[in-house]
């Protein structure tokens, strides 16, 4: 590249009017590359810079200056985030003001697309959105949920639920959730042999990235959650000359992982690392989220017809 990009913020921030009402403060960023100049406008300074850079790339692509490089059609920053409030924040504020719990977000990946489902248990509502970006899919699902809530009489629904009979639905107590045959273990989560739920804190994954002694981390988890583990070494090496090792966690359900390494110690460390990762995933697969997701699909509020 002959030129180097330069970013400049004009007057640091500007305000813009929408429908005659002044909106939040917006940042205006200019991207300069040689004789070309583009602009980005956003409530966040970082997003304004991203938009300016993206506009510059699209300008250079139009002028055929990028060679074989192709820019994705979808924007890096969504239109909902360009001007206005974040729909996820709006949804949280709406639910909090009406006394509802936080919404749940579940995501799946289908090829290059992410599908995010936004659900509200107490209202038995769910919205779904797909996008190549998980972040934008989450925003779209939240935006669709906000639109539905704003069209409803939420206060009336809340009063009916408070005065009506208890509904046989999802609860926060994992032990009281009914099992679904298709995936029983996911509803049990993971427990030690005494029946105590194992919930691994997110900081454990941070320790995995900052340490090479994975066996030590696994020993700390066994002491904290009162379970045992053992290694099983396979005789002989595999086709590429690596030692083969299994690590089994004595939990319910049992977690067993396989790993390889140049030496026995390296194979054990790799097996311990994989065991910790599986334990973290299993501890997060709680009954509450999956049960509520299925209840959204199976239970639909009955329509009432006035005679």
GIHU-V335437 format. One record per residue. N is the residue number from 1. RES is the residue in three letters. PHI is phi in whole degrees, -180 to 180 (999 if undefined). D_LAST is the distance of its C-alpha to the last C-alpha in Angstrom with 2 decimals. Layout:
n:N res:RES phi:PHI d_last:D_LAST
n:N res:RES phi:PHI d_last:D_LAST
//
This chain:
n:1 res:UNK phi:999 d_last:73.11
n:2 res:UNK phi:-75 d_last:75.46
n:3 res:UNK phi:-112 d_last:73.52
n:4 res:UNK phi:-112 d_last:71.94
n:5 res:UNK phi:-68 d_last:68.55
n:6 res:UNK phi:-133 d_last:68.59
n:7 res:UNK phi:-111 d_last:65.60
n:8 res:UNK phi:-142 d_last:65.62
n:9 res:UNK phi:-102 d_last:63.14
n:10 res:UNK phi:-88 d_last:63.32
n:11 res:UNK phi:54 d_last:63.09
n:12 res:UNK phi:64 d_last:61.45
n:13 res:UNK phi:-157 d_last:57.97
n:14 res:UNK phi:-137 d_last:56.17
n:15 res:UNK phi:-112 d_last:52.90
n:16 res:UNK phi:-134 d_last:50.45
n:17 res:UNK phi:-101 d_last:47.76
n:18 res:UNK phi:-129 d_last:44.26
n:19 res:UNK phi:55 d_last:42.10
n:20 res:UNK phi:80 d_last:44.63
n:21 res:UNK phi:-116 d_last:44.40
n:22 res:UNK phi:-68 d_last:47.30
n:23 res:UNK phi:-92 d_last:46.46
n:24 res:UNK phi:-67 d_last:48.29
n:25 res:UNK phi:-67 d_last:51.96
n:26 res:UNK phi:-117 d_last:52.68
n:27 res:UNK phi:-97 d_last:55.83
n:28 res:UNK phi:-118 d_last:57.68
n:29 res:UNK phi:-120 d_last:59.98
n:30 res:UNK phi:-111 d_last:62.44
n:31 res:UNK phi:-110 d_last:63.83
n:32 res:UNK phi:-117 d_last:67.32
n:33 res:UNK phi:-133 d_last:68.95
n:34 res:UNK phi:60 d_last:72.10
n:35 res:UNK phi:-85 d_last:71.34
n:36 res:UNK phi:-100 d_last:67.55
n:37 res:UNK phi:-145 d_last:65.08
n:38 res:UNK phi:-131 d_last:61.34
n:39 res:UNK phi:-130 d_last:58.94
n:40 res:UNK phi:-128 d_last:56.14
n:41 res:UNK phi:-131 d_last:53.67
n:42 res:UNK phi:-164 d_last:51.52
n:43 res:UNK phi:-70 d_last:50.65
n:44 res:UNK phi:-100 d_last:52.70
n:45 res:UNK phi:-65 d_last:56.37
n:46 res:UNK phi:-65 d_last:56.51
n:47 res:UNK phi:-65 d_last:53.64
n:48 res:UNK phi:-62 d_last:55.33
n:49 res:UNK phi:-68 d_last:58.46
n:50 res:UNK phi:-62 d_last:56.60
n:51 res:UNK phi:-65 d_last:55.01
n:52 res:UNK phi:-63 d_last:58.41
n:53 res:UNK phi:-67 d_last:60.04
n:54 res:UNK phi:-65 d_last:57.35
n:55 res:UNK phi:-62 d_last:57.70
n:56 res:UNK phi:-66 d_last:61.44
n:57 res:UNK phi:-64 d_last:61.09
n:58 res:UNK phi:-69 d_last:58.87
n:59 res:UNK phi:-65 d_last:61.38
n:60 res:UNK phi:-70 d_last:64.25
n:61 res:UNK phi:-67 d_last:62.40
n:62 res:UNK phi:-64 d_last:61.88
n:63 res:UNK phi:-90 d_last:65.62
n:64 res:UNK phi:58 d_last:66.42
n:65 res:UNK phi:-105 d_last:68.21
n:66 res:UNK phi:-102 d_last:66.60
n:67 res:UNK phi:67 d_last:68.15
n:68 res:UNK phi:-88 d_last:66.07
n:69 res:UNK phi:-72 d_last:63.73
n:70 res:UNK phi:-120 d_last:60.11
n:71 res:UNK phi:-96 d_last:57.47
n:72 res:UNK phi:-58 d_last:53.89
n:73 res:UNK phi:-69 d_last:51.34
n:74 res:UNK phi:-75 d_last:48.93
n:75 res:UNK phi:-76 d_last:49.93
n:76 res:UNK phi:-67 d_last:51.24
n:77 res:UNK phi:-108 d_last:49.21
n:78 res:UNK phi:-68 d_last:45.56
n:79 res:UNK phi:-65 d_last:44.33
n:80 res:UNK phi:-65 d_last:41.94
n:81 res:UNK phi:-92 d_last:45.05
n:82 res:UNK phi:-68 d_last:47.19
n:83 res:UNK phi:-138 d_last:45.77
n:84 res:UNK phi:117 d_last:43.18
n:85 res:UNK phi:-77 d_last:42.12
n:86 res:UNK phi:-71 d_last:42.08
n:87 res:UNK phi:-62 d_last:38.46
n:88 res:UNK phi:-66 d_last:39.32
n:89 res:UNK phi:-66 d_last:40.55
n:90 res:UNK phi:-61 d_last:37.53
n:91 res:UNK phi:-65 d_last:35.25
n:92 res:UNK phi:-61 d_last:37.40
n:93 res:UNK phi:-65 d_last:37.43
n:94 res:UNK phi:-63 d_last:33.65
n:95 res:UNK phi:-66 d_last:33.05
n:96 res:UNK phi:-65 d_last:35.90
n:97 res:UNK phi:-69 d_last:34.65
n:98 res:UNK phi:-104 d_last:31.26
n:99 res:UNK phi:79 d_last:32.99
n:100 res:UNK phi:-96 d_last:32.24
n:101 res:UNK phi:-73 d_last:34.90
n:102 res:UNK phi:-65 d_last:36.81
n:103 res:UNK phi:-72 d_last:35.28
n:104 res:UNK phi:-105 d_last:36.80
n:105 res:UNK phi:-122 d_last:38.46
n:106 res:UNK phi:-120 d_last:39.45
n:107 res:UNK phi:-130 d_last:41.49
n:108 res:UNK phi:-135 d_last:42.81
n:109 res:UNK phi:-115 d_last:45.37
n:110 res:UNK phi:-124 d_last:45.14
n:111 res:UNK phi:65 d_last:48.45
n:112 res:UNK phi:-92 d_last:49.01
n:113 res:UNK phi:-109 d_last:45.41
n:114 res:UNK phi:-107 d_last:43.86
n:115 res:UNK phi:-111 d_last:40.18
n:116 res:UNK phi:-115 d_last:38.87
n:117 res:UNK phi:-111 d_last:35.57
n:118 res:UNK phi:-109 d_last:34.27
n:119 res:UNK phi:-131 d_last:31.99
n:120 res:UNK phi:-124 d_last:30.43
n:121 res:UNK phi:-63 d_last:30.03
n:122 res:UNK phi:-64 d_last:27.99
n:123 res:UNK phi:-100 d_last:25.26
n:124 res:UNK phi:52 d_last:25.67
n:125 res:UNK phi:-122 d_last:26.34
n:126 res:UNK phi:-150 d_last:29.12
n:127 res:UNK phi:-125 d_last:30.71
n:128 res:UNK phi:-139 d_last:33.66
n:129 res:UNK phi:-148 d_last:36.50
n:130 res:UNK phi:-123 d_last:39.76
n:131 res:UNK phi:-164 d_last:43.07
n:132 res:UNK phi:-70 d_last:46.78
n:133 res:UNK phi:-109 d_last:47.06
n:134 res:UNK phi:-63 d_last:45.38
n:135 res:UNK phi:-63 d_last:45.41
n:136 res:UNK phi:-71 d_last:43.61
n:137 res:UNK phi:-65 d_last:41.06
n:138 res:UNK phi:-65 d_last:40.32
n:139 res:UNK phi:-65 d_last:39.99
n:140 res:UNK phi:-66 d_last:37.63
n:141 res:UNK phi:-65 d_last:35.36
n:142 res:UNK phi:-66 d_last:35.41
n:143 res:UNK phi:-63 d_last:34.79
n:144 res:UNK phi:-65 d_last:31.67
n:145 res:UNK phi:-67 d_last:30.40
n:146 res:UNK phi:-61 d_last:31.15
n:147 res:UNK phi:-62 d_last:29.27
n:148 res:UNK phi:-67 d_last:26.09
n:149 res:UNK phi:-66 d_last:26.51
n:150 res:UNK phi:-69 d_last:27.12
n:151 res:UNK phi:-91 d_last:23.77
n:152 res:UNK phi:-102 d_last:21.88
n:153 res:UNK phi:-93 d_last:21.37
n:154 res:UNK phi:-66 d_last:23.83
n:155 res:UNK phi:-62 d_last:24.40
n:156 res:UNK phi:-67 d_last:20.81
n:157 res:UNK phi:-64 d_last:21.03
n:158 res:UNK phi:-64 d_last:24.41
n:159 res:UNK phi:-66 d_last:23.30
n:160 res:UNK phi:-66 d_last:20.61
n:161 res:UNK phi:-67 d_last:23.32
n:162 res:UNK phi:-71 d_last:25.84
n:163 res:UNK phi:-97 d_last:23.89
n:164 res:UNK phi:-88 d_last:22.20
n:165 res:UNK phi:-69 d_last:24.06
n:166 res:UNK phi:-70 d_last:26.68
n:167 res:UNK phi:-98 d_last:25.77
n:168 res:UNK phi:-78 d_last:28.20
n:169 res:UNK phi:-137 d_last:29.33
n:170 res:UNK phi:-64 d_last:32.56
n:171 res:UNK phi:-128 d_last:34.91
n:172 res:UNK phi:-77 d_last:38.04
n:173 res:UNK phi:-82 d_last:40.17
n:174 res:UNK phi:-62 d_last:41.49
n:175 res:UNK phi:-70 d_last:42.54
n:176 res:UNK phi:-100 d_last:38.99
n:177 res:UNK phi:-83 d_last:37.50
n:178 res:UNK phi:-70 d_last:36.74
n:179 res:UNK phi:-82 d_last:39.00
n:180 res:UNK phi:-113 d_last:38.03
n:181 res:UNK phi:-60 d_last:40.40
n:182 res:UNK phi:-67 d_last:41.06
n:183 res:UNK phi:-155 d_last:42.94
n:184 res:UNK phi:-66 d_last:43.79
n:185 res:UNK phi:-63 d_last:46.73
n:186 res:UNK phi:-66 d_last:44.85
n:187 res:UNK phi:-82 d_last:42.59
n:188 res:UNK phi:-82 d_last:45.68
n:189 res:UNK phi:69 d_last:47.33
n:190 res:UNK phi:-140 d_last:51.05
n:191 res:UNK phi:-135 d_last:52.79
n:192 res:UNK phi:-82 d_last:56.33
n:193 res:UNK phi:-71 d_last:57.47
n:194 res:UNK phi:-89 d_last:56.74
n:195 res:UNK phi:89 d_last:53.02
n:196 res:UNK phi:-84 d_last:53.08
n:197 res:UNK phi:-65 d_last:50.92
n:198 res:UNK phi:-102 d_last:53.06
n:199 res:UNK phi:-124 d_last:51.74
n:200 res:UNK phi:-78 d_last:54.36
n:201 res:UNK phi:-73 d_last:54.49
n:202 res:UNK phi:-59 d_last:54.47
n:203 res:UNK phi:-65 d_last:58.03
n:204 res:UNK phi:-64 d_last:59.31
n:205 res:UNK phi:-65 d_last:58.61
n:206 res:UNK phi:-67 d_last:60.63
n:207 res:UNK phi:-66 d_last:63.50
n:208 res:UNK phi:-62 d_last:63.51
n:209 res:UNK phi:-84 d_last:64.26
n:210 res:UNK phi:-109 d_last:66.95
n:211 res:UNK phi:-142 d_last:68.89
n:212 res:UNK phi:-107 d_last:70.62
n:213 res:UNK phi:-96 d_last:70.94
n:214 res:UNK phi:-74 d_last:67.67
n:215 res:UNK phi:-64 d_last:69.03
n:216 res:UNK phi:-63 d_last:69.53
n:217 res:UNK phi:-65 d_last:65.90
n:218 res:UNK phi:-65 d_last:64.76
n:219 res:UNK phi:-62 d_last:67.07
n:220 res:UNK phi:-65 d_last:65.46
n:221 res:UNK phi:-70 d_last:61.99
n:222 res:UNK phi:-65 d_last:63.26
n:223 res:UNK phi:-71 d_last:64.74
n:224 res:UNK phi:-72 d_last:61.62
n:225 res:UNK phi:-107 d_last:59.10
n:226 res:UNK phi:59 d_last:61.50
n:227 res:UNK phi:-139 d_last:61.58
n:228 res:UNK phi:-118 d_last:64.47
n:229 res:UNK phi:-148 d_last:65.23
n:230 res:UNK phi:-148 d_last:68.04
n:231 res:UNK phi:-104 d_last:69.56
n:232 res:UNK phi:-128 d_last:70.46
n:233 res:UNK phi:-94 d_last:73.13
n:234 res:UNK phi:-84 d_last:73.42
n:235 res:UNK phi:-70 d_last:76.95
n:236 res:UNK phi:78 d_last:78.31
n:237 res:UNK phi:-106 d_last:76.90
n:238 res:UNK phi:-80 d_last:74.42
n:239 res:UNK phi:-64 d_last:75.37
n:240 res:UNK phi:-104 d_last:75.99
n:241 res:UNK phi:82 d_last:78.03
n:242 res:UNK phi:-106 d_last:75.53
n:243 res:UNK phi:-72 d_last:75.14
n:244 res:UNK phi:-113 d_last:71.92
n:245 res:UNK phi:-144 d_last:70.11
n:246 res:UNK phi:-114 d_last:66.97
n:247 res:UNK phi:-125 d_last:65.41
n:248 res:UNK phi:-118 d_last:63.24
n:249 res:UNK phi:-96 d_last:61.22
n:250 res:UNK phi:-82 d_last:60.85
n:251 res:UNK phi:-122 d_last:57.21
n:252 res:UNK phi:-127 d_last:54.03
n:253 res:UNK phi:-72 d_last:53.29
n:254 res:UNK phi:-69 d_last:56.87
n:255 res:UNK phi:-109 d_last:57.52
n:256 res:UNK phi:-128 d_last:60.38
n:257 res:UNK phi:-131 d_last:61.61
n:258 res:UNK phi:-119 d_last:64.59
n:259 res:UNK phi:-155 d_last:66.96
n:260 res:UNK phi:-133 d_last:70.38
n:261 res:UNK phi:-166 d_last:73.27
n:262 res:UNK phi:-66 d_last:76.91
n:263 res:UNK phi:-124 d_last:77.95
n:264 res:UNK phi:-61 d_last:76.57
n:265 res:UNK phi:-64 d_last:75.82
n:266 res:UNK phi:-65 d_last:73.96
n:267 res:UNK phi:-66 d_last:71.93
n:268 res:UNK phi:-66 d_last:71.03
n:269 res:UNK phi:-63 d_last:70.04
n:270 res:UNK phi:-66 d_last:67.86
n:271 res:UNK phi:-66 d_last:66.21
n:272 res:UNK phi:-63 d_last:65.62
n:273 res:UNK phi:-60 d_last:64.03
n:274 res:UNK phi:-66 d_last:61.67
n:275 res:UNK phi:-65 d_last:60.84
n:276 res:UNK phi:-65 d_last:59.91
n:277 res:UNK phi:-62 d_last:57.66
n:278 res:UNK phi:-66 d_last:55.85
n:279 res:UNK phi:-66 d_last:55.56
n:280 res:UNK phi:-64 d_last:54.00
n:281 res:UNK phi:-66 d_last:51.41
n:282 res:UNK phi:-64 d_last:50.68
n:283 res:UNK phi:-71 d_last:50.29
n:284 res:UNK phi:-90 d_last:47.64
n:285 res:UNK phi:-82 d_last:45.58
n:286 res:UNK phi:-84 d_last:43.52
n:287 res:UNK phi:-64 d_last:40.58
n:288 res:UNK phi:-60 d_last:38.30
n:289 res:UNK phi:-68 d_last:38.18
n:290 res:UNK phi:-70 d_last:37.89
n:291 res:UNK phi:-65 d_last:35.31
n:292 res:UNK phi:-67 d_last:33.06
n:293 res:UNK phi:-62 d_last:33.61
n:294 res:UNK phi:-71 d_last:32.46
n:295 res:UNK phi:-66 d_last:29.42
n:296 res:UNK phi:-65 d_last:28.29
n:297 res:UNK phi:-79 d_last:28.56
n:298 res:UNK phi:-90 d_last:27.05
n:299 res:UNK phi:-102 d_last:24.21
n:300 res:UNK phi:-123 d_last:21.44
n:301 res:UNK phi:-61 d_last:18.63
n:302 res:UNK phi:-70 d_last:15.41
n:303 res:UNK phi:-83 d_last:12.72
n:304 res:UNK phi:-103 d_last:9.41
n:305 res:UNK phi:-116 d_last:6.24
n:306 res:UNK phi:-76 d_last:3.78
n:307 res:UNK phi:-72 d_last:0.00
//
